[in-house]
Every structure is written in C-alpha cells, then in structure tokens.
Amino acid sequence: MDQKGYRRGSFQSATSDEDMLEIAGASMDFSMADDDPPLDREMGGFSSYNGGGMNGTSTMMDFLEEPLPGVGTYEDFNTIDWVREKSRDRDRHREITNRSKESTWALLHSVSDAFSGWLLMLLIGLLAGSLAGLIDISAHWMTDLKEGVCLAGFWFNHEHCCWKSNTTFTDRDKCPEWKSWSQLILGHGEGAFAYILNYFMYVIWALMFSLLAVLLVKGFAPYACGSGIPEIKTILSGFIIRGYLGKWTLLIKTITLVLAVSSGLSLGKEGPLVHVACCCGNILCHLFTKYRKNEAKRREVLSAAAAAGVSVAFGAPIGGVLFSLEEVSYYFPLKTLWRSFFAALVAAFTLRSINPFGNSRLVLFYVEFHLPWHLLELVPFILLGIFGGLWGAFFIRSNIAWCRRRKTTRLGKYPVLEVFVVTAITAILAFPNEYTRMSTSELISELFNDCGILDSSKLCEYVNDFNSTKGDDLPDRAAGPGVYTAMWQLALALVMKVFITIFTFGMKVPSGLFIPSMAVGAIAGRLLGVTVEQLAFYHHDWAIFSGWCSQGADCITPGLYAMVGAAACLGGVTRMTVSLVVIMFELTGGLEYIVPLMAAAMTSKWVADAIGREGIYDAHIRLNGYPFLEAKEEFSHKTRAMDVMRPRKNDPPLTVITQDSMTVEDVETIVTKTTYSGYPVVVSRASQRLVGFVLRRDLIISIENARKKQDGIVSSSVICFTDYCPPLPPSSPSVLKLRSILDLSPFTVTDETPMEIVVDIFRKLGLRQCLVTHNGKLLGIITKKDVLKHIAQMANQDPDSILFN
C-alpha cells in the first residue's frame, strides 16, 4: 500500500468526520529492521517525562517545523502505529473544527472534509460494481467459448446467442446460431470424431486461458494470485505490503480472474472480487488527502471496500457488510459499518444496472423456494452440517500440507508448470461429465433449482403423473432413468471436486474458494435431498413420514438440501456463521429457511472446530508467517512481561539515545551498526529515565535533510530531543533539534505484568512495541514479533515461522 509522508504532531493528516481510528488492528514491525530498541539491563524509564523546558536558544533550529517528506511514513513489510495515526487524525480534525468558526471558506472546507468519506464510498461502489459486471460478462462468454462460438456475433455467449432463436423451448440450447467446434470445423456434431474434436478444443482452450493467466501474474503482478483475503486481513490489521493493492495488481487481477474462471479450474471469483474491491478502495483513497496521508483511516475504507466486494460477488449487500465485520476487518467502528452498508448498496445497484446475466438478478444461481420445511428435516440438515465440517477440516489440512510442500520443495519454482498440469488434469477429467464440464456457478444454479414442469435437466427427469398435478406444484414423484444417471455423474463430480480443489487453491492464479466449497456442499446436499425424496415417495407410510408427507404431496425440496449443503461446506472451510447465513438467504430470497441454514452452519463450525480451530484464511496467514494477531483467540498461559522482553539474559544491552548529549556522528554510528526500527530516548545513560521513543526511519531522514538544508549541521553537532538544550560554547556548531519526531508517550508496562494483559494490549491498541520498566527503570522492550513468537512457542509451534515470507 502506498502511503505518503506523515508527521507526528502535524495537522496535515487524515481528517475525520469519522472519528479517529480506535486502534484495534495491531501490527508488527516486521521488516528489514528489527523492531526492538536497545536497552541496557540497568536502564530505567519514566514514560511521562518530557525532558523539556521552554524554547531553545537562537543558535538552535527546530528542523522539523514543517512536515518533512518521508518522516512518519512506513517501510514495506512494516506495521503502522495505530496510536500515532489516531492521534494525528484527532489533531487534524480538531484543527479543521476550530478553523471552521473563523470564516465561511473554512466552514465549507470542514463540510467537504466530512462529506469526502461518503463520496469515496460512492466511487468505490461504482467502480467495484462496474468491474464485477465486466468480470461476470467476460467469464460467462469465455467459458462458453471452450465449447463453441456464436455465428450471429462471436461476442455472444451461448445463452445470449439463442435468445432470438425460433427454436422450441425444449431445444433452446440447440439453436442454429450457436455452433460447437466440431460443427464449425467438420460440419456436423455427431459421432466419435466430433466428440474427440470437441474434447480436444475444450482442453486446448482451458490450457490457453490458464497459461495466459499464470504468465500475466508471474510477469506483471505476482500479488494478483490467490484469493487475497488472508493478505487483506493482514493489511487491515495494520501491516503494510506495498503494491498489494496497487494499480497493476488491480489490472492484472481483473484480467487473470476472468481467464482463471474461464479455464474451468476448480476455483471461484468471489474471494478475488474482495481483493479487486480493496484495490479500488486503496487507489481511490489517493484522491482524498485525509485518507492518502493516514494509514489507519485508509484501513477503514478498505473494510468498507471488502463489504462492497462480497456484495457484488453474491448479490448480498447485507451479507457483505457482515462478512467484512465477521471475517475480514480487525477494527470496525460504527461509522465504518454505515459506510460499508452504503458502499455495498451502491456496488449492488451498479451491478444490477449492468445486469450481467440478463435475468435481472445479481448472481447466476439466484433461486426462490416456496414450500415450507418440516421439523424432522432438521436431521438431514444437521447431517449436512456434519459433512460440511468434516470436509472443511479435511480440506484445510490437505491444502495447507500441499501449500507447505509447494513452499519448501522445488515445486514452488515451477508455477507455470504446476498450473499447466493441474489445468490439463482438470479439463481431461471434467469434459466427459456434463456436471463438471459446465461452469461451477451454472452447476450450483442447477443443483439449487427446484424442478418444474418445463425443466429439461436430467435432475428433473421424474416419472410424471399429470393427473396429480395441482397448479404449479408438482408432487413428489418416482425418479426416472435420467435422475439415476445424474446421481452417478454427481457422485463422480463430488469426488473430483473434493480432491482437485485441494491442489488448485493456492496456485499462482487468482483463485477463490467460495464457489468450489459451495459446489461440493450443493452436490452432497442434492444427492441427500433426492434420496430423502425417494424414501418419502416409496415409504410414505413410515413413521417419520406418515404425519406430514402423504402420498401425492410435494414434501421434499432437493434444491433446498443443496442450498443447506452449500452453506455447510462453505462454513466448514471459512468458519463463517452469521454472514454466511445472511448471504445464503439473500441468495434465495426466502426468510423461511433461516433455521435450516443456521443449524447447518453452526453444526459445521462445531465439527470443524473440534478437529482444527483455524479457518482456511487464518491457516494461510500462519503458513505465510504474516504478523497477524488473532483477536478471537484467548491467551491463557501464566507468563510475565519479563519472560518475553528483550534483551534476555546474556544478550548484549539494547542501544539507547540520550536526549541532549549525543552528536550527529554518535547517532549515525548507532543507526549504522544496528538494524532496530526504533530507539528509546533517555535522559542520560546514568539515570536511564525514559523520555520517549524515536523511529529509525525518521532519524535517518531528518539527519540527511538537516545536513543538506540546515546551515552549520556537521558530524559534531549535538542532537537535542527537548525544547530546552544545555548551553554550549560559542564556537560549537549548530544544535539539531529533533523533538518533533520524538514520541513522548511510548506505552510502558512493568516487568511483572502478565502476558495475558500484554497480549490484550497489543491486540486492542495496535501497538508496534511496548517498553518494560521496573521501579521506573527501563529493562527492555516487547515488540509485536516477540508476542507472536511467544504465542507460537506456547502452542508448541516453531517460533521462527513468524517471519514474513
């Protein structure tokens, strides 16, 4: 993420009609520089000591009277200081409020500043909705391109090509305007050779699409691969990954997402759409100063953008807001809730205006059920929840094991070959089975569908008795040969989806997990639904059916079972609950099925949590070593701050800087010989009373600029971090005052503070580091990385795995 200069104590920062960020996204300094300042064992600290008097002498210049470019910004793979950013935003907001009383122009500036957040949400919703519509239309067309082409216009997909055809309803997919590749090349579409040619063209197109996707990702935007949600969660917690939400990533991810989905790989576009929407939010933040210059404010915008992403992915604006709140965001104030709702609304409205599927719906698999469910059906719904939990736990363990193997072996060096092989296997296995040949969204749509009189799908080939038909409702009927054939094909499709998704998720192409997980659950649910339906038809006199399912009644809706199974499997993989249920009922348009969905989602989560506590996104965060401090986990070990702080026994003392007795050369030597990201500033080496904390980056930039632009600054110049500096001989060089880059209120704890409290402080305040004192003496420092390593050690994990990879 790009961020421009920010300066502590400056009023030029983010503004806030949205009140300053409440520090919640802890983050960790995790980069090229170690994050612990140096301290001697005997150092002492006094966190409120200002060390200052009044103004300095005339020979001293406060070099940073004006904001200095670069001061207060963050390096790549570093953590933002939430407390500092919040303070800057509060100061800026206070300044604007005070000025608004002075003139009409200042009042207008205050109003525009307050309105800018809503304007930004509007722009994000418009852009995210437009890109989602473009992706939907393009992916639908390119998916159909693998099977044939429209003679009336090559840009039409199969469905749109046949809209104006005069064919009968039953032959609506066989219109003369649409030609399969065998019909186009051989002149006919029947026979073994035509089948082989269509098979060959299907595989070739799939390989072309996937290879183009992986080559674009590898060559132009390596961050465009995967779903992006683990990284979005980490960024929202305060970590900085420059370029991850940049222009190139947005462009390449949009293009390659269409290619990856069209290739037929077992992946979805819903997760990557969250990444796309967050890229839109990050880029549009640069139009507004208050978001461009404040990393904490920008993360509020990204939380709202994530909601807009889910809104256009599922056509579920409310579900998108809840997804951002439950699954992605680290800090989510009430103001961000309102703005997320607005962004999701605008995004959904934009997508609806584009109407990518031509059915006035926001998603391809929108369905409506009307039949009520019976209490006894909770038993198969709970069974689907158990299946979803087991599948989720199995998938997470298998996928993480494969991804770890990819990282630690030579396999990771050949991403193009891996994509080629997986695509080839997927296409070769998928073509013979019509349920794997079609796109996964179309498959889910067919599985959710409730069979009507005019449905021509194999799943609806029941033995019809039209004498018992009442209105539009069809009674439960005996399954015909087509249904049994479909059952076998779906069973094979289930096995294929279960295993091929393990190897697909995590490859170097954009890959979402929502749709493949829903497909696995929908297949299992439909199989179970048809089984229960046939049991009720042939054994309606059994005790479990006799009270509510008489012969000739329409009792069981297999499509509902598919929907519940989809929710269960998605919940098992992601561990979502509330947002998942809301997304699913927004998809179906029916509130009466909330209880089955809740039962399946909770059962799925309980079963999956019993096997492993982490969802797929948290597991990938841990696999990649991202510095993410999970707010949902409890720390229950009885360790103290002194057990975790550095320096440890036998470690060299940490370096400190004195407030007014070190020269430029002394400080430059310290910076050169150490790699810490910051240094405590003390009154003197003898007293070790703490004055504040200064960042390495700010020191380097300030000294370099002072040497260039301030007269009299040389290596022997004294650096002063206070308002008042001790008098120097007249012949001495100018003093460099750097009080303005000093954090005068670093967070401190005593050495006896329980780590349970320290961990909670890091989570809730978003600290980068915390100084440890004993009777006013500074003993050491605890950084976020130390906290993460300690948690890993307590969980018997490798502490060195907490390293950004």
C-alpha positions, -999 to +999 in steps of 0.1 A: +000+000+000+012+034-008+014+059+018+028+094+017+046+113+043+031+116+076+044+135+105+037+131+142+021+162+157+013+176+123-021+188+115-018+177+079-032+143+082-063+125+078-095+141+087-123+128+103-158+132+102-152+096+110-136+098+142-102+089+146-093+054+144-095+035+176-065+014+175-075-021+170-055-035+143-024-044+160+005-047+138+040-056+139+072-041+128+084-069+109+106-059+082+141-054+072+147-038+105+144-055+139+119-039+160+135-036+193+154-008+205+183-014+226+185-011+263+209-018+290+197-041+318+200-012+341+181+014+321+152+030+337+122+046+322+097+072+331+071+073+305+057+107+313+089+126+315+091+153+289+126+163+294+118+197+281+119+233+292+109+263+273+123+275+240+158+268+228+184+294+221+188+313+189+215+290+176+192+260+177+168+254+149+138+231+152+145+215+119+111+199+116+089+229+120+072+219+087+063+184+077+093+167+061+087+143+033+092+107+044+090+114+082+063+093+098+059+070+068+064+033+069+087+009+051+074-021+032+066-052+054+063-030+084+034-022+108+016+010+112+014+027+146-023+029+152-020+051+183+001+076+164-022+076+134-052+081+156-035+110+174-027+127+141-062+123+128-077+137+160-053+167+159-062+174+123-099+171+129-096+194+159-077+219+138-103+219+110-132+222+135-115+252+152-108+269+119-144+264+107-155+290+131-133+316+117-146+320+081-171+308+056-144+292+035-131+273+064-166+261+072-171+249+036-137+231+039-149+214+071-182+203+054-164+190+023-139+171+046-168+155+064-186+146+031-154+132+015-158+098+032-193+093+017-181+104-017-153+079-015-177+052-007-199+061-037-169+060-060-158+026-046-192+011-050-195+024-086-160+011-096-164-023-078-198-029-093-187-020-128-156-043-126-177-071-112-202-068-141-173-068-166-158-099-150-192-117-149-199-110-186-164-118-198-161-150-178-195-163-190-186-156-226-151-172-224-164-202-205-188-209-234-160-203-259-145-236-249-175-254-263-183-233-294-190-199-309-220-178-319-223-171-356-246-141-351-218-124-332-187-140-316-191-118-285-224-135-275-223-164-250-244-195-256-275-182-238-275-148-253-268-162-288-301-183-286-323-155-272-337-145-306-338-180-320-371-196-331-363-230-316-387-247-293-384-244-255-370-280-252-344-273-279-335-238-266-298-248-261-295-262-297-303-231-317-287-228-352-269-196-344-246-215-319-221-239-333-199-263-314-163-265-326-170-299-344-199-283-362-178-254-372-148-274-384-163-307-395-198-296-405-216-320-381-217-325-343-224-362-341-201-392-340-169-402-322-146-380-342-168-349-335-168-358-297-130-361-297-126-328-315-148-310-291-129-327-262-096-316-277-108-280-282-121-279-247-088-289-232-068-266-255-089-235-246-086-243-209-048-246-211-046-214-231-066-194-206-048-208-175-013-204-191-021-168-201-033-161-166-003-175-148+022-158-172+005-124-167+006-129-129+042-140-129+054-113-153+034-083-142+018-086-108+029-115-085+005-102-058-025-109-081-025-147-073-047-165-048-079-152-032-062-122-015-084-125+017-056-137+040-034-107+029-064-083+031-069-094+067-033-089+075-032-054+059-064-044+077-046-054+110-020-027+102+006-045+082+020-028+050+025-048+018+033-022-008+019-029-043-006-055-030-035-031-036-019-011-064-029-003-099-010-031-116-024-056-092-059-044-099-055-045-137-038-079-138-061-095-112-092-084-131-079-098-164-065-130-150-095-137-128-116-139-160-091-162-176-088-185-145-125-188-140-130-195-178-103-222-178-126-245-159-103-248-129-120-256-096-120-220-083-143-191-080-142-154-085-159-144-052-129-142-030-107-124-056-135-099-060-129-088-024-093-081-034-104-063-065-127-041-045-100-033-019-076-023-048-103+001-059-106+015-024-069+019-020-064+036-054-094+060-048-080+069-014-053+089-032-079+114-043-086+125-007-058+139+015-072+126+047-071+090+035-040+093+015-019+105+044-033+084+072-029+046+072-055+040+099-082+059+080-073+041+049-080+008+066-115+019+075-120+025+038-106-009+029-131-026+054-159-009+035-144-019+002-143-056+013-180-054+020-187-040-015-166-069-029-188-095-013-219-075-022-212-078-059-198-114-056-230-128-042-255-100-048-258-098-010-252-063+003-261-070+039-241-103+039-212-083+025-212-059+054-215-088+079-187-106+061-164-076+065-173-073+101-171-111+110-143-124+088-120-096+074-119-065+095-097-060+125-112-027+135-148-019+126-163+012+143-200+021+139-191+048+114-174+022+092-205+000+095-227+027+079-202+034+052-198-002+044-235-005+041-236+024+017-207+011-004-223-023-006-256-007-016-240+013-044-220-016-057-250-039-058-271-012-075-244-007-101-241-045-108-279-047-111-279-018-136-254-037-157-275-069-154-246-092-164-267-124-165-297-109-183-321-122-157-324-090-135-305-109-108-272-101-093-260-138-093-263-167-116-277-191-090-305-170-076-335-192-068-367-190-049-383-218-029-419-216-016-425-249+002-422-249+039-398-273+056-407-298+083-391-301+117-380-337+110-359-324+081-336-308+106-320-343+109-307-345+073-298-307+075-276-314+106-261-344+088-251-320+060-236-297+087-215-326+099-204-334+064-195-297+058-175-296+090-156-328+081-150-316+046-138-282+058-113-297+083-101-322+057-097-296+030-078-272+053-053-298+064-048-312+030-045-278+013-021-264+039+001-295+036+002-292-002+009-254+000+037-261+026+052-286+002+050-261-026+069-236-005+096-259+008+103-280-023+113-273-059+076-274-068+074-238-059+099-228-085+077-240-114+044-222-110+037-222-148+042-260-150+020-266-119-008-246-134-004-264-168-006-299-152-035-291-128-055-275-157-048-304-180-059-329-154-090-309-145-100-304-182-094-340-191-115-353-162-142-326-165-153-329-201-168-364-201-191-354-172-216-327-180-218-316-144-181-309-142-179-295-178-202-267-171-190-237-151-193-242-113-217-213-110-240-230-135-236-263-117-247-246-084-276-230-102-288-263-115-284-280-081-303-253-063-331-254-089-365-268-079-378-289-107-407-276-126-429-289-155-407-274-182-373-283-168-353-304-192-324-312-169-316-348-161-321-340-125-357-333-133-365-365-153-390-379-130-419-402-139-447-377-143-483-383-133-500-351-147-534-362-132-520-354-097-505-320-106-521-291-088-513-257-103-476-251-105-467-275-077-455-310-087-460-338-062-430-360-051-425-384-080-406-416-087-372-409-101-367-417-138-336-431-155-323-395-161-323-388-123-303-420-116-278-412-143-275-377-129-269-392-094-239-412-106-225-383-125-229-360-095-212-386-072-182-387-096-183-349-098-182-347-060-151-369-057-134-349-084-143-315-068-132-327-033-097-336-044-089-313-073-098-282-053-071-291-028-044-287-054-060-257-072-064-233-043-031-215-037-017-218-073-003-187-089-035-176-105-065-158-089-084-184-071-114-181-048-127-208-025-163-198-020-177-213-052-158-247-051-168-252-015-204-244-022-203-268-052-191-297-030-218-290-005-245-285-031-237-318-048-238-336-014-270-318-005-287-326-038-278-363-035-291-364+000-322-345-010-331-368-038-325-398-015-349-384+011-374-375-016-374-411-030-377-426+005-407-404+012-423-414-021-418-451-018-422-453+020-447-426+029-462-449+054-431-450+076-435-433+109-410-405+101-431-395+070-466-405+079-475-374+098-465-348+072-458-364+039-488-382+024-488-399-010-491-374-038-479-344-017-450-322-025-430-326+007-393-326-001-374-299-020-340-314-031-328-279-041-332-267-005-309-296+006-284-284-020-285-249-006-281-261+030-252-284+020-235-254+002-238-233+033-224-261+055-194-267+034-186-231+030-190-226+067-167-256+074-139-241+053-142-205+063-158-208+098-182-181+089-216-182+107-238-151+108-226-136+075-228-170+058-265-174+068-274-139+056-256-144+023-274-176+017-308-163+024-301-132+003-293-156-025-326-174-022-349-146-014-366-167+013-365-160+050-383-192+060-351-212+055-330-193+081-334-221+107-321-249+084-292-227+073-284-217+109-285-253+121-262-265+093-238-236+097-234-240+134-231-278+132-205-274+105-185-249+126-186-270+158-175-302+139-147-284+121-135-265+152-134-299+171-108-311+145-089-278+140-095-243+153-083-224+122-103-215+091-087-216+057-077-179+057-062-180+092-043-212+083-028-194+052-019-164+073+000-187+096+016-206+067+029-174+052+041-161+085+021-129+083+022-108+115-014-112+124-025-112+160-058-131+160-083-112+182-106-142+186-081-164+204-075-165+242-041-164+257-042-185+289-006-191+298+009-177+331+040-159+317+051-124+325+064-095+305+099-101+318+098-136+303+092-122+268+110-089+266+144-084+251+172-082+259+173-116+276+199-128+299+234-129+283+221-107+254+240-075+246+223-044+260+199-026+238+211+007+225+196+039+237+199+075+226+203+103+252+182+134+250+208+161+246+244+147+249+249+127+217+263+141+184+251+135+149+281+112+144+272+092+175+236+087+164+247+078+128+271+052+142+242+036+162+219+036+132+247+021+110+257-007+135+222-018+144+191-028+125+165-019+151+134+000+138+134+024+168+154+035+198+143+046+233+155+081+242+166+085+278+177+115+300+212+101+304+230+068+305+234+071+342+197+078+351+182+058+322+149+077+328+128+074+297+120+105+276+104+089+246+108+067+216+122+076+181+119+056+149+150+047+129+134+058+096+125+093+110+160+097+124+177+088+091+155+111+070+158+140+095+196+139+097+200+136+060+178+165+053+194+186+080+229+180+066+216+192+032+194+221+041+203+234+075+235+256+079+260+245+104+249+209+109+281+187+109+291+154+125+300+171+158+266+189+161+247+179+192+212+164+187+186+176+211+153+159+217+140+186+242+126+221+239+155+233+261+190+223+254+220+229+277+242+259+268+272+252+246+304+271+239+300+299+213+324+281+190+303+249+189+284+240+157+246+245+155+224+221+175+200+199+156+166+198+174+145+167+166+119+169+194+091+169+168+099+133+156+100+120+192+071+100+206+068+115+241+042+089+252+055+054+244+035+027+260+051+010+290+043-019+313+061-032+344+082-064+343+056-082+364+027-075+340+010-109+330+015-116+293-022-122+291-027-085+296+002-076+274-012-096+245-046-080+250-030-045+249-012-054+217-045-066+201-067-037+212-043-008+209-025-020+178+009-014+193+042-019+175+063-021+206+059-018+244+087-007+268+092-027+300+101-009+333+109-019+369+106+008+396+110+034+369+140+018+353+138+007+317+145-030+315+137-039+279+112-039+251+085-062+237+076-060+201+047-075+182+070-100+167+081-111+202+044-115+212+037-136+181+068-158+187+058-163+223+023-174+213+038-198+188+061-212+215+033-216+239+013-235+212+044-258+206+049-243+171+081-231+155+086-195+167+108-188+137+077-194+114+066-159+124+085-144+096+071-127+066+075-149+036 
